[in-house]
């Protein structure tokens, strides 16, 4: 642990220690909201329900779904080295993704609430040999506790957004102390690397974005065949990972384009599936026919807008749609990752608010690999152009695929940077086997 903590972190540790009695109320509220797993609440207090493996253990932490998926290929490569993986995240949806995505030997636990007591219980039980934190989910007590135990810490796929950087810069003493806990910071881009260095990170390398190296999401062949059969005479457009405020824009676009494209079927895949019923009511109020996938409905010939309010099925809908809108970009959320849609051949449209993936969208835009809609009217125009023009679609999707291929390679660079730590773990593994 850094020897001289700033006052902010002393206060944080004191307040979080005193807040332990309140965690019961916080957990109860989150349970009512569907944000906690009632059978795994102990993990939030650092109480494990699984024994620590005897083998060397690499702990990988990602905040939610995007980070867990970004780590997928890395986890597979690390498993091939015969080390065990402890994967932590903070959301119910990410736990579900982890259960489906990884084999049983990858141990998933919820990250504990960031109090010194819960963190101590977690670290004392798991005693990881190496800890990899993905992107920017930096919990002070967890980082300080790991550093105190001399657990090697590496920040991988590090990202410091344009929005976060000035806020952290105003709290330089706090962030520089936290970043000094990391032996190494592997940044997504040169811009991210410059920001981490400016904030006091002592050892920064640019490795690239692991999300560019993820495989295209899978699709159940039987489900895909059935959807293709039900939509074979339709022009399908997918609005993926939408956020509140975007569905209204999408419905307006559908109404305006349906006259020019009578077979148009719009598929809305909300970022948070629990919003599906509310979106369906909105669609019905607009006088359009809808169907809900969570109710096992299928799109019929009369369906105008299909609400795919399920988890883990984007791979199905990307394979159906020649044009995909990436959500979180027409509202000030920061955008969603376009890579999976591009890898499955879609022409991508997005709004102006893509700061969470600024480098990727910048490269796509400068090479014609994705089209930006600057406002609602422009969105309708671009969408109509792509849906009615196969040549334009092919040009955009092909350019996007080329950009993704050129920007790849982060996985190999990340593993190369981790090699000194992995060599140590292989030596420890050989000692265990002996």
C-alpha positions as CSV (number, residue, x, y, z in Angstrom):
1,X,0.0,0.0,0.0
2,X,1.3,3.5,-0.7
3,X,2.8,4.8,2.5
4,X,1.3,8.3,2.5
5,X,-2.4,8.3,1.7
6,X,-4.1,11.6,0.8
7,X,-6.8,12.9,3.1
8,X,-9.5,11.9,0.6
9,X,-8.6,8.2,0.9
10,X,-8.3,8.3,4.7
11,X,-11.8,9.8,4.7
12,X,-13.1,7.2,2.2
13,X,-11.7,4.3,4.2
14,X,-13.2,5.7,7.5
15,X,-16.6,6.4,6.0
16,X,-16.8,3.0,4.2
17,X,-15.9,1.3,7.4
18,X,-18.7,3.0,9.3
19,X,-21.1,2.3,6.4
20,X,-21.0,-1.5,6.9
21,X,-24.3,-1.5,8.9
22,X,-26.0,0.3,6.0
23,X,-25.1,-2.4,3.5
24,X,-28.1,-4.5,4.6
25,X,-30.5,-1.7,3.5
26,X,-28.6,-1.1,0.3
27,X,-28.7,-4.8,-0.5
28,X,-32.4,-5.1,0.3
29,X,-33.2,-2.2,-2.1
30,X,-31.0,-3.7,-4.8
31,X,-32.8,-7.0,-4.4
32,X,-36.2,-5.3,-4.9
33,X,-34.7,-3.7,-8.1
34,X,-33.5,-7.1,-9.4
35,X,-29.9,-6.0,-9.1
36,X,-28.7,-8.7,-6.7
37,X,-28.8,-12.5,-6.7
38,X,-30.6,-13.5,-3.5
39,X,-28.7,-16.8,-3.3
40,X,-25.3,-15.1,-3.5
41,X,-25.6,-12.2,-1.2
42,X,-22.7,-13.4,1.0
43,X,-20.3,-12.7,-1.9
44,X,-21.1,-9.0,-1.5
45,X,-19.6,-9.2,2.0
46,X,-16.5,-11.0,0.8
47,X,-17.8,-14.4,1.9
48,X,-16.9,-17.0,-0.7
49,X,-19.1,-20.0,-1.5
50,X,-16.2,-21.9,-3.3
51,X,-12.9,-23.1,-2.0
52,X,-9.7,-21.5,-3.3
53,X,-8.0,-23.8,-5.8
54,X,-4.5,-25.1,-4.9
55,X,-3.1,-24.0,-8.3
56,X,-1.8,-20.5,-9.0
57,X,-4.8,-18.2,-9.3
58,X,-5.3,-15.2,-11.6
59,X,-8.0,-12.8,-10.5
60,X,-9.7,-10.8,-13.3
61,X,-12.2,-8.1,-12.5
62,X,-14.5,-6.3,-14.8
63,X,-17.4,-4.0,-13.9
64,X,-20.2,-5.5,-16.0
65,X,-21.1,-7.3,-19.3
66,X,-18.8,-5.4,-21.6
67,X,-15.7,-5.9,-19.6
68,X,-16.5,-9.6,-19.0
69,X,-17.0,-10.2,-22.7
70,X,-13.8,-8.2,-23.5
71,X,-11.9,-10.6,-21.3
72,X,-13.2,-13.7,-22.9
73,X,-10.4,-14.5,-25.3
74,X,-7.8,-13.6,-22.7
75,X,-9.3,-16.0,-20.2
76,X,-9.3,-18.8,-22.8
77,X,-5.6,-18.2,-23.5
78,X,-4.7,-18.0,-19.8
79,X,-6.6,-21.3,-19.1
80,X,-4.4,-22.9,-21.7
81,X,-1.5,-22.1,-19.4
82,X,-3.0,-24.4,-16.7
83,X,-3.7,-21.6,-14.2
84,X,-7.0,-21.1,-12.5
85,X,-9.2,-18.0,-13.1
86,X,-11.2,-16.1,-10.6
87,X,-13.6,-13.7,-12.4
88,X,-15.4,-11.0,-10.5
89,X,-18.0,-8.5,-11.7
90,X,-20.7,-6.4,-10.1
91,X,-24.0,-7.1,-12.0
92,X,-26.5,-9.9,-12.2
93,X,-26.4,-9.7,-16.0
94,X,-22.6,-10.1,-16.1
95,X,-22.9,-13.1,-13.8
96,X,-25.3,-14.7,-16.2
97,X,-23.0,-14.0,-19.2
98,X,-20.1,-15.5,-17.3
99,X,-22.0,-18.7,-16.6
100,X,-22.9,-19.1,-20.2
101,X,-19.6,-17.9,-21.7
102,X,-17.0,-19.8,-19.6
103,X,-16.5,-23.4,-18.5
104,X,-17.1,-24.4,-14.8
105,X,-13.4,-24.2,-13.9
106,X,-13.6,-20.4,-14.3
107,X,-14.9,-19.3,-10.8
108,X,-17.2,-16.3,-10.9
109,X,-17.8,-14.3,-7.7
110,X,-19.5,-10.9,-7.2
111,X,-17.1,-8.2,-6.2
112,X,-17.7,-7.3,-2.6
113,X,-18.9,-3.9,-1.4
114,X,-15.9,-1.7,-1.1
115,X,-15.5,-1.7,2.7
116,X,-12.2,-2.6,4.4
117,X,-13.9,-5.5,6.3
118,X,-15.5,-7.1,3.2
119,X,-12.4,-6.6,1.1
120,X,-10.2,-8.2,3.8
121,X,-12.5,-11.3,3.8
122,X,-12.4,-11.5,0.1
123,X,-8.6,-11.2,-0.3
124,X,-7.8,-13.4,2.7
125,X,-9.8,-16.2,1.2
126,X,-8.7,-16.0,-2.4
127,X,-5.1,-14.8,-2.1
128,X,-4.7,-14.3,-5.8
129,X,-1.2,-14.6,-7.3
130,X,-2.0,-11.9,-10.0
131,X,-4.8,-9.4,-10.3
132,X,-6.0,-8.0,-13.7
133,X,-8.4,-5.1,-13.6
134,X,-10.3,-4.3,-16.8
135,X,-10.6,-0.7,-18.1
136,X,-11.3,1.7,-15.2
137,X,-13.4,0.1,-12.4
138,X,-11.1,1.3,-9.5
139,X,-12.4,0.5,-6.0
140,X,-10.1,2.2,-3.5
141,X,-10.3,-0.2,-0.6
142,X,-9.8,-3.2,-2.9
143,X,-6.8,-1.7,-4.7
144,X,-5.2,-0.6,-1.4
145,X,-5.9,-3.9,0.2
146,X,-4.3,-5.8,-2.7
147,X,-1.3,-3.6,-2.7
148,X,-0.8,-4.0,1.0
149,X,-0.7,-7.8,0.4
150,X,1.8,-7.3,-2.4
151,X,-0.5,-8.9,-5.0
152,X,0.8,-7.9,-8.4
153,X,-1.8,-5.6,-10.0
154,X,-2.1,-4.9,-13.7
155,X,-4.7,-2.6,-15.3
156,X,-5.6,-4.1,-18.7
157,X,-7.6,-2.6,-21.6
158,X,-7.2,0.7,-19.6
159,X,-9.5,3.5,-20.6
160,X,-9.7,7.1,-19.4
161,X,-12.5,8.8,-21.2
162,X,-12.6,12.5,-22.2
163,X,-15.3,13.0,-19.7
164,X,-13.5,11.3,-16.8
165,X,-10.1,12.7,-17.3
166,X,-10.7,16.3,-16.1
167,X,-12.7,15.1,-13.1
168,X,-9.8,12.9,-12.0
169,X,-7.3,15.6,-12.8
170,X,-9.0,17.8,-10.2
171,X,-8.4,14.9,-7.7
172,X,-4.9,14.2,-8.7
173,X,-3.7,13.1,-5.3
174,X,-6.4,10.5,-5.0
175,X,-6.1,9.0,-8.5
176,X,-2.3,9.1,-8.6
177,X,-2.3,7.1,-5.3
178,X,-4.7,4.5,-6.7
179,X,-2.9,4.2,-10.0
180,X,0.4,3.7,-8.2
181,X,-1.0,0.5,-6.8
182,X,-0.6,-1.0,-10.3
183,X,2.7,-2.5,-11.4
184,X,1.6,-1.9,-15.0
185,X,-1.1,-0.1,-17.0
186,X,-2.0,-1.4,-20.4
187,X,-3.9,1.3,-22.2
188,X,-6.3,1.0,-25.1
189,X,-4.9,3.9,-27.1
190,X,-2.1,6.4,-27.1
191,X,-4.5,9.0,-25.9
192,X,-5.5,6.8,-22.9
193,X,-1.9,6.2,-22.2
194,X,-1.1,9.9,-22.1
195,X,-4.0,10.5,-19.7
196,X,-3.0,7.7,-17.4
197,X,0.6,9.0,-17.4
198,X,-0.6,12.5,-16.7
199,X,-2.7,11.2,-13.7
200,X,0.4,9.6,-12.1
201,X,0.4,6.0,-13.4
202,X,4.1,5.0,-13.1
203,X,4.4,2.4,-15.9
204,X,2.1,2.7,-19.0
205,X,2.1,0.9,-22.3
206,X,-0.3,1.1,-25.2
207,X,-1.6,-2.5,-26.0
208,X,-4.8,-1.8,-27.9
209,X,-8.4,-2.6,-27.3
210,X,-9.3,-6.2,-26.3
211,X,-12.8,-5.6,-27.6
212,X,-11.5,-5.6,-31.1
213,X,-10.2,-9.2,-30.7
214,X,-13.4,-10.7,-29.3
215,X,-15.0,-13.3,-31.4
216,X,-18.4,-12.6,-33.1
217,X,-21.2,-13.6,-30.7
218,X,-22.6,-17.1,-31.2
219,X,-26.2,-17.9,-32.3
220,X,-28.2,-21.0,-31.7
221,X,-28.6,-22.6,-35.2
222,X,-32.2,-23.8,-34.7
223,X,-33.3,-20.4,-33.3
224,X,-31.6,-18.6,-36.2
225,X,-33.2,-20.8,-38.8
226,X,-36.6,-20.2,-37.3
227,X,-36.1,-16.4,-37.3
228,X,-34.8,-16.5,-40.8
229,X,-37.9,-18.4,-41.9
230,X,-40.2,-15.9,-40.2
231,X,-38.4,-12.9,-41.7
232,X,-37.3,-14.1,-45.1
233,X,-39.5,-11.7,-47.0
234,X,-38.8,-8.7,-44.7
235,X,-36.1,-6.0,-44.7
236,X,-34.7,-6.3,-41.2
237,X,-33.2,-3.4,-39.3
238,X,-31.8,-3.9,-35.8
239,X,-31.4,-1.2,-33.1
240,X,-29.0,-2.7,-30.7
241,X,-28.4,-1.9,-27.0
242,X,-30.9,1.0,-27.0
243,X,-31.3,3.4,-24.0
244,X,-34.3,5.5,-22.9
245,X,-34.9,8.3,-25.3
246,X,-33.7,6.4,-28.3
247,X,-36.7,4.1,-28.9
248,X,-38.9,7.1,-29.7
249,X,-36.5,8.2,-32.4
250,X,-36.4,4.7,-33.8
251,X,-40.2,4.4,-33.9
252,X,-40.4,7.7,-35.7
253,X,-37.8,6.5,-38.2
254,X,-39.8,3.3,-38.7
255,X,-43.0,5.1,-39.4
256,X,-41.4,7.4,-41.9
257,X,-39.5,4.7,-43.7
258,X,-42.3,2.0,-43.7
259,X,-44.0,3.8,-46.6
260,X,-40.9,3.5,-48.8
261,X,-39.9,0.1,-47.5
262,X,-43.3,-1.7,-47.0
263,X,-41.6,-4.9,-45.7
264,X,-39.6,-3.2,-43.0
265,X,-39.2,-5.0,-39.7
266,X,-37.5,-3.1,-36.9
267,X,-36.0,-5.1,-34.1
268,X,-35.3,-3.2,-30.9
269,X,-32.8,-4.9,-28.5
270,X,-32.8,-2.8,-25.3
271,X,-29.6,-2.6,-23.4
272,X,-31.6,-3.5,-20.2
273,X,-34.0,-6.3,-21.1
274,X,-36.3,-5.5,-18.2
275,X,-37.4,-2.4,-20.1
276,X,-39.0,-4.6,-22.8
277,X,-42.6,-4.4,-21.6
278,X,-42.5,-0.6,-21.3
279,X,-41.1,-0.4,-24.8
280,X,-43.8,-2.6,-26.1
281,X,-46.5,-0.4,-24.5
282,X,-44.8,2.6,-26.2
283,X,-44.9,0.9,-29.6
284,X,-48.6,0.0,-29.1
285,X,-49.4,3.6,-28.1
286,X,-47.8,4.7,-31.4
287,X,-50.3,2.5,-33.3
288,X,-47.7,-0.1,-34.4
289,X,-47.9,-3.9,-34.1
290,X,-45.3,-5.4,-31.8
291,X,-44.2,-8.7,-30.3
292,X,-42.1,-9.5,-27.3
293,X,-39.4,-12.2,-27.4
294,X,-39.4,-12.6,-23.6
295,X,-43.0,-13.9,-24.1
296,X,-41.7,-16.4,-26.7
297,X,-43.5,-14.3,-29.4
298,X,-42.1,-14.5,-33.0
299,X,-42.4,-11.7,-35.5
300,X,-45.3,-12.3,-37.8
301,X,-46.1,-10.8,-41.2
302,X,-48.1,-8.1,-39.3
303,X,-45.3,-7.2,-36.8
304,X,-43.9,-3.7,-37.3
305,X,-41.4,-3.7,-34.3
306,X,-40.1,-6.8,-32.6
307,X,-38.8,-6.2,-29.1
308,X,-35.9,-8.7,-28.4
309,X,-35.9,-8.3,-24.6
310,X,-33.7,-11.2,-23.8
311,X,-30.0,-11.6,-22.8
312,X,-27.3,-13.1,-24.9
313,X,-29.1,-13.2,-28.2
314,X,-27.5,-10.3,-30.1
315,X,-25.7,-12.8,-32.2
316,X,-29.0,-13.9,-33.6
317,X,-30.2,-10.5,-34.7
318,X,-26.9,-9.3,-36.0
319,X,-27.0,-12.2,-38.4
320,X,-30.5,-11.2,-39.6
321,X,-29.9,-7.5,-40.2
322,X,-27.9,-5.9,-43.0
323,X,-28.0,-2.6,-41.1
324,X,-27.5,-2.1,-37.3
325,X,-27.9,1.0,-35.2
326,X,-25.6,1.0,-32.1
327,X,-27.5,2.4,-29.1
328,X,-26.4,4.7,-26.4
329,X,-25.3,7.2,-29.1
330,X,-28.4,9.3,-29.9
331,X,-28.5,10.1,-26.2
332,X,-25.5,11.2,-24.0
333,X,-24.6,7.7,-22.8
334,X,-21.4,7.4,-24.7
335,X,-22.2,4.7,-27.3
336,X,-21.9,0.9,-27.4
337,X,-19.3,-1.4,-28.9
338,X,-19.9,-1.8,-32.7
339,X,-17.3,-4.5,-33.2
340,X,-19.5,-7.6,-32.9
341,X,-22.1,-6.2,-35.4
342,X,-19.3,-5.3,-37.9
343,X,-17.7,-8.8,-37.6
344,X,-21.1,-10.3,-38.6
345,X,-21.3,-8.1,-41.7
346,X,-23.6,-5.3,-40.7
347,X,-23.4,-1.7,-41.9
348,X,-23.4,0.3,-38.7
349,X,-25.1,3.6,-38.0
350,X,-24.6,5.6,-34.8
351,X,-25.4,8.9,-33.2
352,X,-22.9,11.6,-32.2
353,X,-22.4,10.5,-28.5
354,X,-19.8,7.8,-28.8
355,X,-17.1,9.0,-26.3
356,X,-16.9,5.6,-24.6
357,X,-15.5,4.2,-27.9
358,X,-14.0,7.3,-29.3
359,X,-11.0,5.8,-30.9
360,X,-12.9,3.0,-32.6
361,X,-15.6,5.2,-33.9
362,X,-13.1,7.8,-35.0
363,X,-11.2,5.2,-37.1
364,X,-14.4,3.8,-38.5
365,X,-15.7,7.2,-39.4
366,X,-12.5,8.4,-41.1
367,X,-12.5,5.2,-43.3
368,X,-16.2,5.0,-44.1
369,X,-16.7,2.0,-41.9
370,X,-19.6,3.4,-39.9
371,X,-22.0,6.3,-40.5
372,X,-22.8,9.0,-37.9
373,X,-26.2,10.5,-37.7
374,X,-25.9,14.0,-36.3
375,X,-29.5,14.4,-35.4
376,X,-32.9,12.7,-35.7
377,X,-33.6,13.8,-39.2
378,X,-30.1,12.7,-40.4
379,X,-30.7,9.4,-38.7
380,X,-33.8,8.7,-40.8
381,X,-31.9,9.8,-44.0
382,X,-28.9,7.5,-43.4
383,X,-31.1,4.6,-42.4
384,X,-33.3,4.9,-45.5
385,X,-30.2,5.2,-47.7
386,X,-28.6,2.0,-46.3
387,X,-31.8,-0.1,-46.2
388,X,-32.6,0.7,-49.8
389,X,-29.1,0.6,-51.3
390,X,-27.2,-2.7,-51.2
391,X,-24.1,-1.2,-52.8
392,X,-23.8,1.4,-50.1
393,X,-24.4,-1.2,-47.4
394,X,-21.6,-3.4,-48.8
395,X,-19.2,-0.5,-49.0
396,X,-19.8,0.5,-45.3
397,X,-19.7,-3.0,-43.9
398,X,-16.6,-3.9,-45.9
399,X,-14.8,-0.7,-44.8
400,X,-15.8,-1.5,-41.2
401,X,-14.4,-5.0,-41.4
402,X,-11.1,-3.7,-42.7
403,X,-10.7,-1.2,-39.9
404,X,-11.5,-3.8,-37.2
405,X,-8.9,-6.2,-38.8
406,X,-6.2,-3.5,-38.8
407,X,-6.8,-2.4,-35.3
408,X,-6.7,-5.9,-33.8
409,X,-3.9,-7.6,-32.0
410,X,-4.5,-6.3,-28.5
411,X,-4.8,-9.8,-27.1
412,X,-1.3,-10.8,-28.2
413,X,0.2,-7.5,-27.0
414,X,-1.5,-7.9,-23.7
415,X,-0.2,-11.4,-23.2
416,X,3.3,-10.4,-24.2
417,X,3.2,-7.6,-21.5
418,X,2.0,-10.1,-19.0
419,X,4.6,-12.7,-19.8
420,X,7.0,-11.9,-16.8
421,X,4.0,-12.5,-14.4
422,X,2.9,-15.6,-16.2
423,X,6.4,-17.1,-16.2
424,X,6.4,-16.7,-12.4
425,X,3.0,-18.5,-12.2
426,X,4.3,-21.3,-14.4
427,X,7.2,-21.8,-12.0
428,X,4.8,-21.8,-9.1
429,X,2.6,-24.4,-11.0
430,X,5.7,-26.6,-11.5
431,X,6.4,-26.4,-7.8
432,X,2.8,-27.4,-7.0
433,X,2.9,-30.3,-9.4
434,X,6.2,-31.5,-7.9
